[in-house]
Amino acid sequence: MVAAATEFEVDLEKLWKRGPLEKSRRFPDYENYIPHDWFLAFRAAAGYMWSPKKYWYDEKHDTPWDIFVPALDSFNAKRKKLIRVVCLMMDETMIGCSPKTSERGRLPNITFQPRKPVPLGTKLRISFDCVTGILVHQDIVVDVDTKDDSLRRETTSLPDNSVMPTHTAEVLRQVEASGVVPGGWVGGDACFGSVASSVEVFKRFSVHSSFLVKNNQDFFPLKTLYAVLKARHGDRSAGHWVTMTTTISGVPLIALAYGYSQDGVSYFISTCGSTDVSPIKHESQFEDAMGHTCLKFINRPKLAHFLYDYLPLIDDHNKQRQDILALEKVWRTTDVWFRNITTLLGQSTVDMHRCFRNRMIEKGVKKARVDYIKLIKFADLMCGRLKQWPKPKQHILVFGNEGGTRDERLTRIYGKDGETNKPPTKQQEQQGRNIDNAFVRNCFVCRGYLSKKGKQINNQTSFWCSKCHVPLCRADRRKDDEFGPPGSRDLTCVDAHYYADNNSVICCGKIHGQKEQFPKEKQISFHPRRRNRT
């Protein structure tokens, strides 16, 4: 699946085709690594591999998050054993899902977040290790009514003994699940930042924190800070800041308002850090009177610089997964559980790349060489030694010919979900049948011949080429009188397809739609011409 992200073709069917495509390019021919039918079976079951068995047979519209949560728990447990976290950064990400036939796309709940690059789907709250940039822990944002959150029933250490806010409970879960060491640090944007979050994290885990503050303003002097900043610097607040300090429940706090531009102000709450001028200045971009983008370097405090330095880690990780590796775009599916598993695979691949880069830097490799190995190149290196599929005999699909020989060139025609038979009709269900007849199509090779009446021959078959999915007759048609006198055809439909020249209409590797007509100028008739009078 990772190797497919490096291919030019992004259609599932085309990945298993072989033969020339355009000029020097050829189809990927993934049959060398895994049979197509095997992958279809894997795709149908992958989303339910960690699910309790009781959910395998439930209606698809009634499935709970318990199908995906065990996979997420296993993912988080392995990361916690792998990484010792000192500095943690929290944010959010989305697993895209755009329902077309149902309200939630078979998910228990769906989230719409317009500010995200992928605005609709499964929302995850995630945490990253700031040192390595590797994802440590993630949780699903589920419906509030169905979530059993014991932290929400507790009270905070604030002077009013208020109930634990939802965002503070999420911060506590992330810090505890990630295993941040005492004396460590955690940061986040305005979704997590508040006085309650900073106080509770320090009181419960002895972990320092720095957050942006926007909507959660309880016990935070936002209006006072803004008034002091404007009173001191007026309309020239860019590069200036004002601070206030206090102690709540024994936790020292720093409240800071920073003017990152003449009009914009950011607010911070922190239990640590310095408010001195950072040696690294902030790059402020603006447009001049001619519409050109200009840069201006302005001062900012060390506390803000430390937080801003790690906030882009998550955005870079999401960009690498969603836009560069783009497994969700390559492996298109309507199964939301397979889509979620695909996202976990993409996250793991990006984390492997970051771990690889950190290891090379530790070994003293030059930075230019480290930067040369981008994510796609790393995926090529990781998948460069894919083992050729041995095709063991016990797994070859067997279809008997006249002599009872094996022919692995044919597979049964299947539907979009991998089924080889049509669903039963209501009358068949009443009769006790659970399947209908097999899927059939007209043999494409037979359509290249004309009958005695001069019409195209349409022989139905339930088999097609295992490589390019062209319908082919399994039966031997060489002695069929409808084609012409005995001996008119030298090859069976399968042999004619496989041994045809690359420029032929019936050669293996070309794409033929179900409704495609055989070119009339290429059709052959083995019947002698007859006069109209005769």
C-alpha positions in Angstrom: 0.0 0.0 0.0 2.9 2.4 0.7 4.6 1.5 -2.5 1.4 2.4 -4.4 1.7 6.0 -3.2 4.9 6.4 -5.3 3.1 5.2 -8.5 1.7 7.5 -11.2 -1.5 5.5 -11.4 -3.9 6.0 -8.5 -6.7 3.7 -9.7 -6.9 0.3 -7.9 -7.6 -1.6 -11.0 -4.7 -0.1 -12.9 -2.2 -1.1 -10.3 -2.7 -4.7 -11.2 -2.5 -4.2 -14.9 0.7 -5.0 -16.9 2.0 -4.0 -20.3 2.9 -0.7 -21.9 1.0 2.5 -21.0 2.6 5.5 -22.7 5.9 5.7 -24.4 8.5 4.3 -21.9 6.0 3.9 -19.1 4.3 0.6 -18.1 1.6 -0.5 -15.8 2.8 -1.2 -12.2 1.8 -5.0 -12.5 1.3 -5.5 -8.7 0.5 -9.2 -9.4 4.2 -9.8 -8.9 3.7 -8.9 -5.2 0.2 -10.1 -4.3 -2.7 -11.5 -6.2 -5.5 -9.1 -6.9 -8.1 -11.3 -5.3 -6.1 -11.6 -2.2 -5.8 -7.8 -1.8 -9.5 -7.4 -2.3 -10.1 -9.9 0.5 -7.6 -8.0 2.7 -9.3 -4.6 1.9 -12.7 -6.0 2.9 -11.4 -7.3 6.2 -8.6 -4.9 7.2 -11.0 -2.4 8.9 -12.4 -5.1 11.2 -9.1 -6.9 12.1 -9.1 -5.3 15.7 -12.9 -5.3 16.0 -14.7 -7.6 18.5 -16.3 -10.5 16.6 -19.8 -9.5 17.7 -19.7 -6.5 15.3 -18.7 -8.5 12.2 -22.3 -9.3 11.4 -24.1 -6.1 12.5 -25.8 -3.8 10.1 -23.2 -1.4 8.6 -25.3 1.7 9.6 -25.3 0.6 13.3 -21.6 0.1 13.9 -20.0 1.8 17.0 -16.5 3.3 17.4 -15.6 0.0 19.2 -14.6 -1.3 15.7 -11.8 1.2 15.3 -10.9 2.0 19.0 -8.9 -1.2 19.6 -6.7 -0.5 16.6 -6.1 3.1 18.0 -5.4 1.7 21.5 -2.8 -0.7 20.1 -1.2 2.1 18.1 -1.0 4.4 21.2 0.4 1.6 23.5 3.3 0.9 21.1 4.2 4.6 20.8 4.2 5.0 24.6 6.7 2.1 24.9 8.9 3.5 22.1 9.2 7.2 23.1 10.1 8.9 26.3 8.3 12.2 26.1 9.8 15.4 27.6 8.1 18.0 25.5 4.6 17.4 24.1 2.6 19.4 21.5 -1.1 18.9 21.0 -3.4 19.7 18.0 -6.1 18.2 15.8 -6.3 16.3 12.5 -9.0 14.9 10.2 -9.5 11.6 8.4 -11.5 12.7 5.3 -14.9 11.2 4.7 -17.5 12.8 2.3 -20.8 10.8 2.6 -23.0 10.8 -0.5 -25.7 8.3 0.3 -26.0 8.6 4.0 -25.8 11.3 6.7 -22.7 10.1 8.5 -21.1 7.7 5.9 -21.7 4.7 8.3 -19.7 6.4 11.1 -21.2 6.7 14.6 -20.6 10.5 14.3 -19.0 12.8 11.8 -17.3 16.2 12.4 -17.3 19.3 10.2 -14.3 21.6 10.7 -14.2 24.2 7.9 -10.8 25.6 8.9 -9.1 22.2 8.2 -7.7 21.3 4.7 -10.0 18.2 4.9 -13.0 19.7 6.6 -15.3 16.7 7.0 -14.7 13.3 8.5 -13.3 11.6 11.6 -11.7 14.2 13.9 -8.7 13.2 16.0 -7.0 15.0 18.8 -3.3 14.1 18.6 0.0 14.7 20.5 3.5 14.9 19.1 7.0 14.5 20.7 8.7 17.9 20.1 12.2 16.4 19.9 11.6 13.8 17.2 8.4 15.1 15.7 6.8 11.7 16.0 3.1 11.1 16.8 2.7 9.8 20.3 -1.0 9.6 21.1 -4.4 10.3 19.5 -8.1 10.1 20.5 -11.3 10.2 18.5 -13.6 13.1 19.0 -16.8 11.2 19.7 -20.3 12.4 20.4 -20.6 14.0 23.8 -23.8 12.0 24.7 -22.1 8.6 24.1 -18.7 9.4 25.6 -18.0 8.1 29.2 -15.7 10.8 30.5 -15.1 10.4 34.3 -12.8 13.6 34.3 -15.8 15.7 33.3 -17.5 14.9 36.6 -14.5 16.1 38.7 -13.9 19.7 39.9 -10.9 21.8 39.1 -8.4 23.4 41.6 -9.6 26.9 40.6 -11.0 29.2 43.3 -14.6 28.7 42.3 -14.3 24.8 42.3 -15.9 24.7 38.8 -16.6 21.5 36.9 -13.7 20.3 34.7 -14.0 21.8 31.2 -14.0 19.5 28.2 -10.8 20.9 26.7 -9.0 20.6 30.1 -10.1 17.0 30.4 -8.7 16.3 27.0 -5.3 17.9 27.9 -5.1 15.7 31.0 -5.9 12.6 29.0 -3.2 13.4 26.4 -0.5 14.2 29.0 -1.2 11.0 31.0 -1.5 8.7 28.0 1.7 10.1 26.4 3.7 9.5 29.6 5.2 13.0 29.9 7.9 12.9 32.5 7.6 15.1 35.6 9.3 18.4 35.0 8.4 18.2 31.3 6.5 20.6 29.2 3.2 20.5 27.1 1.9 23.1 24.6 -1.1 23.6 22.4 -3.2 26.1 20.5 -6.3 27.9 21.6 -8.4 24.7 21.5 -6.6 23.5 24.7 -5.4 26.7 26.3 -6.9 28.1 29.5 -6.0 28.9 33.1 -7.7 25.7 34.2 -5.5 23.6 31.8 -2.3 25.0 33.0 -3.2 24.7 36.7 -4.5 21.1 36.5 -1.6 19.8 34.4 0.9 21.1 36.9 -1.1 20.0 40.0 -1.7 16.4 38.8 1.5 15.6 36.8 4.1 18.3 37.8 4.3 19.2 34.1 4.8 22.7 32.9 2.7 24.1 30.1 2.3 27.0 27.6 -0.9 27.6 25.7 -2.5 30.1 23.4 -5.8 31.6 24.8 -8.7 32.7 22.8 -12.2 31.4 23.8 -11.6 29.9 27.2 -11.1 33.1 29.2 -12.1 32.2 32.7 -9.7 33.8 35.2 -7.6 35.2 32.3 -7.3 39.0 32.2 -7.6 39.2 28.4 -9.4 42.6 28.2 -7.0 44.1 30.8 -3.9 43.0 28.9 -5.3 44.4 25.7 -6.0 47.7 27.3 -2.6 48.0 28.8 -0.9 47.0 25.5 -2.9 49.7 23.6 -2.3 52.3 26.3 1.4 51.8 26.2 2.0 51.4 22.4 -1.2 52.6 20.7 -1.4 51.6 17.0 2.3 50.6 17.0 1.9 47.4 19.1 3.8 45.1 16.6 6.8 43.6 18.4 5.7 44.7 21.9 4.1 42.7 24.7 2.8 43.1 28.3 2.8 40.5 31.1 1.0 39.8 34.3 2.0 37.2 36.9 0.0 35.5 39.7 -0.3 32.2 41.7 -3.5 30.1 41.7 -3.7 27.0 44.0 0.1 27.1 44.4 0.8 27.2 40.7 2.8 30.2 39.4 1.3 31.6 36.1 2.4 34.1 33.5 -0.3 35.9 31.3 1.1 37.6 28.2 -0.3 39.7 25.4 1.9 39.9 22.3 1.4 42.1 19.3 2.6 40.1 16.3 1.4 42.8 13.9 -0.1 46.3 14.1 -3.6 44.9 14.4 -3.1 41.3 15.6 -2.6 40.3 19.3 -1.9 36.8 20.7 -2.5 35.8 24.3 -0.6 33.2 26.2 -0.9 31.5 29.5 2.2 29.6 30.9 3.7 28.2 34.0 7.3 28.6 32.8 9.4 30.5 30.4 11.1 33.9 30.0 9.5 37.1 28.8 12.9 38.5 27.6 13.5 39.3 23.9 14.2 36.3 21.8 17.4 36.4 19.7 15.3 35.0 16.8 12.9 37.5 15.5 9.4 37.0 14.0 8.9 37.3 10.3 5.8 39.4 9.6 4.5 39.4 6.0 2.4 42.2 4.6 1.5 43.7 1.2 2.8 47.1 0.1 0.8 49.6 -1.9 1.8 47.8 -5.2 0.6 44.5 -3.9 4.0 43.0 -3.4 4.6 40.7 -0.4 7.1 42.2 2.0 8.9 40.9 5.1 9.4 42.7 8.4 11.4 41.3 11.3 9.9 42.1 14.7 10.8 41.2 18.3 9.0 38.6 20.3 9.4 37.1 23.8 11.3 33.8 24.4 8.1 32.2 25.8 6.2 32.9 22.6 9.1 31.8 20.4 9.4 28.5 22.2 5.7 27.7 21.6 5.6 28.9 18.0 8.7 26.9 17.2 6.9 23.6 17.8 3.4 24.4 16.7 4.1 23.8 12.9 5.2 20.2 13.7 1.7 18.9 13.5 0.8 20.9 10.4 3.9 19.5 8.6 3.0 16.0 9.6 -0.6 16.4 8.3 0.7 17.8 5.1 3.1 15.0 4.5 0.4 12.4 5.2 -2.5 14.0 3.4 -0.8 15.7 0.4 2.6 14.1 -0.3 2.1 10.5 0.7 -1.7 10.8 0.1 -2.6 7.2 0.9 -6.2 8.2 1.3 -6.3 9.5 -2.3 -4.5 6.5 -3.7 -6.7 3.8 -2.0 -10.1 5.1 -2.7 -12.9 3.3 -0.8 -16.4 3.6 0.5 -15.5 1.6 3.6 -14.9 4.2 6.4 -13.1 1.6 8.6 -10.6 0.8 5.9 -10.1 4.5 5.4 -9.2 4.9 9.1 -6.8 2.0 8.9 -5.2 3.6 5.8 -4.7 6.8 7.8 -2.9 4.9 10.6 -0.6 3.4 8.0 0.2 6.9 6.5 0.9 8.3 10.0 3.3 5.4 10.7 5.1 5.9 7.4 5.6 9.6 8.1 6.9 8.8 11.6 9.3 6.2 10.2 10.7 8.9 7.9 11.2 11.3 10.8 12.8 8.6 13.0 15.1 7.7 10.1 16.1 11.4 9.7 16.8 11.7 13.4 18.9 8.6 13.4 21.0 9.8 10.5 21.6 13.2 12.2 22.7 11.4 15.4 25.3 9.4 13.3 26.8 12.7 12.0 25.5 12.5 8.4 25.6 15.9 6.6 22.3 17.8 6.7 22.3 18.2 2.9 22.2 14.4 2.5 19.5 14.1 5.2 17.3 16.7 3.5 17.8 14.9 0.1 15.9 11.9 1.3 12.3 13.2 1.1 9.2 11.2 2.1 8.5 9.7 -1.3 12.2 8.8 -1.8 12.1 7.2 1.6 9.0 5.2 0.7 10.9 4.0 -2.4 13.8 2.9 -0.2 11.5 1.2 2.3 9.6 -0.7 -0.4 12.6 -1.2 -2.8 13.0 -4.9 -1.8 9.4 -6.1 -2.1 9.6 -9.8 -2.5 8.3 -11.3 -5.7 5.2 -13.3 -5.2 6.1 -17.1 -5.3 2.5 -18.1 -6.3 2.4 -21.4 -4.4 0.3 -24.1 -6.1 -2.0 -24.6 -3.2 -3.3 -21.0 -3.6 -3.7 -20.9 -7.4 -7.3 -20.6 -8.5 -8.1 -23.7 -10.5 -10.5 -23.7 -13.5 -10.8 -26.9 -15.4 -10.3 -26.9 -19.2 -11.0 -29.7 -21.5 -8.1 -31.8 -20.3 -8.6 -30.8 -16.6 -5.4 -28.7 -16.6 -4.8 -25.6 -14.4 -5.2 -22.2 -15.9 -4.1 -19.4 -13.5 -4.6 -16.8 -16.2 -8.3 -16.6 -15.5 -10.2 -15.4 -12.5 -14.0 -15.1 -11.9 -15.7 -11.8 -12.6 -16.5 -10.0 -9.4 -18.4 -6.9 -8.3 -17.2 -3.8 -6.6 -17.1 -5.4 -3.2 -15.3 -8.6 -4.4 -18.4 -10.8 -4.7 -18.6 -13.2 -7.6 -22.4 -13.7 -7.5 -25.3 -11.2 -7.7 -27.4 -10.6 -4.6 -30.6 -12.7 -4.5 -33.9 -11.3 -5.5 -36.8 -11.2 -3.1 -38.4 -14.3 -4.7 -35.1 -16.2 -4.4 -34.8 -15.2 -0.7 -38.3 -16.6 -0.1 -37.1 -19.9 -1.8 -34.2 -20.1 0.6 -31.4 -19.0 -1.8 -28.7 -16.5 -0.5 -27.0 -15.8 -3.8 -28.1 -15.2 -7.4 -26.3 -16.3 -10.6 -22.6 -15.4 -11.3 -21.6 -12.1 -12.9 -21.3 -12.6 -16.7 -20.1 -10.5 -19.6 -19.6 -11.0 -23.3 -16.2 -12.5 -24.3 -14.2 -9.7 -25.9 -12.3 -12.0 -28.3 -15.5 -13.7 -29.5 -16.9 -10.2 -30.4 -14.1 -10.0 -33.0 -15.8 -12.7 -35.2 -19.0 -12.6 -37.3 -21.6 -15.4 -37.4 -23.2 -16.9 -40.6 -25.7 -14.1 -40.6 -23.0 -11.5 -40.5 -23.7 -10.5 -36.9 -21.3 -10.1 -34.0 -20.9 -13.2 -31.8 -21.7 -12.6 -28.2 -20.7 -15.6 -25.9 -21.3 -15.0 -22.2 -18.6 -15.9 -19.7 -18.1 -15.6 -16.0 -14.3 -15.3 -16.2 -11.9 -12.6 -17.1 -8.1 -12.1 -17.5 -6.5 -12.0 -14.1 -4.1 -9.3 -15.3 -6.3 -6.8 -17.2 -9.9 -8.0 -16.5 -10.9 -8.5 -20.2 -13.8 -11.0 -20.3 -12.6 -14.3 -21.9 -14.2 -17.7 -22.6 -12.9 -20.5 -20.5 -14.4 -23.0 -22.9 -12.6 -24.0 -26.1 -14.4 -22.4 -29.0 -12.2 -23.7 -31.8 -14.7 -26.4 -32.9 -17.7 -24.1 -32.6 -19.6 -24.2 -36.0 -20.8 -20.6 -35.4 -17.4 -19.2 -36.1 -16.8 -21.0 -39.4 -15.6 -24.4 -40.8 -13.5 -26.6 -38.5 -10.0 -25.3 -38.2 -10.9 -21.7 -38.8 -9.6 -20.7 -35.3 -6.1 -21.8 -34.2 -6.2 -20.5 -30.6 -8.6 -20.4 -27.7 -9.9 -17.1 -26.5 -7.4 -17.1 -23.6 -4.4 -18.0 -25.8 -5.4 -15.4 -28.5 -5.5 -12.8 -25.8 -2.2 -13.6 -24.1 -0.2 -14.2 -27.3 -1.6 -11.3 -29.3 0.8 -8.6 -30.5 1.0 -5.4 -28.4 -0.6 -3.4 -31.2 -3.5 -5.8 -31.4 -7.0 -4.8 -30.1 -7.2 -8.0 -28.0 -3.7 -7.9 -26.5 -3.3 -8.1 -22.7 -2.8 -4.8 -20.9 -5.3 -2.6 -22.7 -8.3 -1.1 -20.9 -11.7 -2.3 -22.2 -14.9 -0.9 -20.7 -17.9 -3.1 -20.2 -19.9 -1.4 -22.9 -17.0 -0.9 -25.4 -17.7 -2.1 -28.9 -15.3 -4.2 -30.9 -14.0 -2.1 -33.9 -16.1 -3.2 -36.9 -13.1 -2.8 -39.3 -11.2 -5.4 -37.2 -13.9 -8.0 -37.1 -13.3 -11.3 -39.0 -15.7 -13.6 -40.9 -14.8 -17.2 -41.8 -18.0 -17.8 -43.8 -18.0 -17.6 -47.6 -19.9 -14.8 -49.3 -23.4 -15.7 -50.5 -25.4 -14.0 -53.3 -28.5 -12.3 -52.2 -30.6 -14.4 -54.5 -29.2 -17.6 -53.1 
